[in-house]
Amino acid sequence: MSIPYLLPVVAAALNDAGGRVLVQQRPAGKSLGGLWEFPGGKIEPGETPEAALVRELAEELGIVVAIGDLRPIAFASHGLGARHLVLLLYRVDGWQGVPQPLEASALRWERPEALHHLPMPPADVPLVEALVRLLD
C-alpha cells in the first residue's frame, strides 16, 4: 500500500463581534466551484501553518492578521485520491481591513449553526461542528 501525498492546508474562522463566521464561495470553473469554504489555502514549502494563513488571508481577503491573533481550534483529514488533505482550522478574532472577495465569488457572515445548511467541501464539514461547540 502506498502512502498518499499529504497536502497541508490552513483555514480561518474569522469571528465577528456578533459571533458570526466568514465563509467564501469558490469561483465557478475551479475545483469544487460554487461551494462555501473557510478562507485559507496551501502551506508553501518552508512556511509555518501560521505564516501561510496570514499570507493567504492577505491574498484572498485583503486583510492583515497578526500571527498572535491565530488560535488553532480543529483539524480535518480527507482523502483526495493519491493526495490526502490535512486541514488546520484557526480562530481569528482580530484583523485590520475589511474582508473583500479577492479570489472568491462571494463572502457571507453566518452563525456557526447556519453553516450546516451551506454546501461545503467535504473537509470543511466536520469543522462546522467544532465551531458550533466553540462559538455557541
Disulfide bonds with the S-S distance in Angstrom:
none
